[in-house]
Amino acid sequence: MKKTGFLLVLLFAFGFAHSQITFEHSYDYSGDYTKLANSGYKIYHMDVVNSKCLIYNTNHTLWKTINLSVPANNYLYDIKYVSENLFTTDNSLALAYIYYSYNATNQYYTYTAKIVKENGAELLSIPGCQYLYAFNLEDLGTKMEAYVFDYSQLNYTVQTRFYTLPGSLINGVQEQHIKDLSSLKAFPNPAGNFTTVPYTLPEGEFEGTLTITDLQGKIVQKHTVDRNFDNIIIETGQLPRGTYLYYLTSGSYCSRAEKLIVE
């Protein structure tokens, strides 16, 4: 019995030692994994202050640095699709990035998206583009859609542009989905005096609630939404500057929480 008990203790200790969640590393600003067609898995990190994309090996050693051209008084907003043979077919490293500026007088944001090679060579520029999504369409090849906004108008305009890409997405961590309105992507974000949140209610539901909380979970706003519209304009000017979370509930459905920055 003693021997059996000792073996059980050893087995338990061994299993516990191999089931712990282990901290590896942290980066300032956002980062993500990507799978490159030739170079394998990497981690890319957005350096907002210096307008760079820093790419690391999976052991967190620096692999490459890509300088991004961001005009004065503009700020890096997002980096997507760090890839080989998605935007090119010559094995070169390329990526998409988005930057923005803020017109303080008229209180609106202007976004620009660019696709560049590792050496800075520009492949595409899309003025007004805030969101990019790439995906495979089987026999139709690899496609990209860009959502272009003009916030300078009181009733801002939205345009969707479609592109054919020369390469293909790599299965794995590369994003490949069509924009899902239920993901509640607010725009503009960061927000000034207002932001707009598109939404889709679950099938069979005719009303829902959009809730905004601070990072401690305290509710700061609640809005009722229905099927008469597919978006809601929210006044954010009265909120203190900072980061908030928002989500949609309807019946038994609850969306994932999204981040909203108020400036």
N, C-alpha and C positions, 0 to 999 in steps of 0.2 A: 504493500500500500504506500509506503514511504517513497519507494522508487517511482511508482506511478504518479504520485503527487508531484514529485520533483520534475518529472518529464513534462507534466502539464504546465507547471510554472514556467519551464524553459520555453515551451511552445507558445505560451501566452505572451511572454516577454519578447520573443522573436517576432511574433505577428504584430505586436503593438509597435515595435521599433520600425517596422516596415510599412506602417499605415498612418504615420504622422504626416501632416501637411507642413512642408518645409519652406521657409522664406528663402528666396534666391537673391533678389536685387530690386532696387526701386529707381525710377527715373522721374525727373520733373517733366511736367506736361504729359501729353498723351503718347502712347506707343502701342504697338501691336506686333503679332507674329505675321510672317508672310512666308510662302513657299516659292522660291525662285526656280525656274525651269532647269537651270544648270547648276546653280550654286547651293541649292537646298534651302533648308529652313533658316530664317534670319529674324531678327527683331529690329523694327524701325521705330525711331523716336523723333518727335517733332520738337525742335529747339526754336521756340517762338521768338525769343529775344534776339538771337543771331541769324534768324531766317535760314536754318539749315535742317536737313534730314540726316540724322545720324543712324547708321545701320550697324548692328552688332551681331556677332555670332551668338549661338544659343548659350554659350558659357559667359556671355556678357562682355566679351572683349570687343573693342571697336574694330569693325571691318572696313567701312567706307564712310566718307562724309560727302554729302551733296549740297552745294551752295544753291539756294533758291533766290531768284530775283524777285524781291518785294519792294515796290516803290516807297519813297519816303511818306510818312504819315499813314501807311498801310500796315496791317498786321496779319501774320500767318494764322489761318483759321482751321485748316485741315490738310492732311496728307493721306492719299489713298492709292491703292494698287501699285505698291512698290513691286516691280515685276521684271522678268526677262521674257521677251517674246510675247508680250500682250499688245503693247503699243508699237512694237517693232518686230522684225523677223531676222535680225542680224545678231542675236544673242546679247544685245546691249541692255544695260540696266536703265530703266525708265520709271517714271512715277507721275501721278497727278497731284497737284496741290491747289489750294484755294486760299486767297487772302482777301481782306476787306478794309475799307476806310469808313469813317463816320463823319457825316456832315452835321456839325453841332448846331449850325444856324437853322437849318431846316429839319434837323433831327431824322435823318434816314441813313441807311447803310448801303454801300455799293460793294458788290462782290465780283471777283474775277477768278476764273479757273484756268490753269495752264497745265499742259503735259510736256515734260522735258526729259531729255536723256541725261545720263549721269554727268556728261561734260557740259551741261547747260544748254545744249541745242534745243530750241523750242520746236515741238511737233504740232502744238495746237494751243490757241488762246481763245477763251470764251468769255467775253465781257458780260457781267451780270450773273454769271453762273454761281450758285451757292451749293448745289448738290449734284453729284455725279454717281451713276450706277452702271456697272458693266455686268454682262451675263452672257452665257452661251445659249444659242438657239438651235442646237443640233445642226441640221443640214443648212440652216441659214447663216451659220457662222457666229462670230462674236460681235455683240452689239453693245452700244453705250447710249444712255440717255442722259441729257443734261437739263436741269431745271433752272431757267433764267428768269430773274426777277428785276423789275424796275420799281424800286421803292421811292423814287423821287416824286411820283404822282400820289395824290391822296388816295385814290382807288388804284393801288399798285397793279401792274400787269404781270402775268405769268406766262412763260413760253416754254414748251418742251421741245428740245432738239434731239434728233436721233443720228447716231453715227455708226458706221461699220468699222471695226478694228481689224488690223492686219493679222494679229496673233490670236491667242486663246488663253482663257483663264486656266489656271492649274487647280485641279481638285484638291481640297484640303482646307487651308485657312483663308484662301482668297475669297473675297465676297463675291457672290454671284446671285443676286436677286433683283427683281423688279421692285421699285419703290412701293411700300405698303403703307397706305394712309393711316392704318390703325396703329402705326408706330409713332404717330403724333409728333412729327418733326416740325417744331415751331419755327416761324420766320417772321421778322428777323430774330436772330439769336446769336449774339447778345441783343437784348431788347432795350429800347429807350422808353418812350411813353406808351408803346403798345407792341403786341406781338400777335400773330395769327397762328392758330393751331388747327390743322386739318384733322378730321376724324372720320371713322366709319363705325357705325353701330353694328353689333352682331346681328345676324339674321334672326328675325322674329322679335327684336327689341325695337321700341319706338322712342325711347328716352334714356338718357344717361346723365352722369355727373362727371365733370372735369374738375379735379381737385388739385390745388397748388399748395405745397407745404414748404417750410424751410428745412434745412438739413437736419434739424432735431426732430422733424416729424410734426411740428405744429402747423395746423391748417391756417393758411393766410387768405385763401380765396376758394370759393366753390361756385361752379357755374353749371346750370342745367342746359343740356344739348338735346336736340331731337333730329328727326329725319327731314325736317324742312330745309336744313342746310347741311353742308359737308365741311364747314369750318366755323371757327368762332374767333372773333377779335377780342383780345383781352387787354384792358388798360393796366399797364405795369408801372406807370410814372409815379404812383403813390407808394410803391414798394421800395424799401431801402435797397441800396446797391448790394449785390451779393448773388449767391447761387441758390436756386430753388429746384424742387422736384415737382413734376406734375404727372398725373395719370388719369385714365378714363375707367369708370365703372358703369356697368349696365347689366341689370339682372344679376346673374352669377358670374359675369365676366369682369375681369380686372386686367387692364393692360400692364405692360412693364412700365416702370417709372422712367421718365426722360428728364434731362437736365436743362434748366433755363437760367441764363445769366442776365441779370438786370444791371445796366450801367447808368 
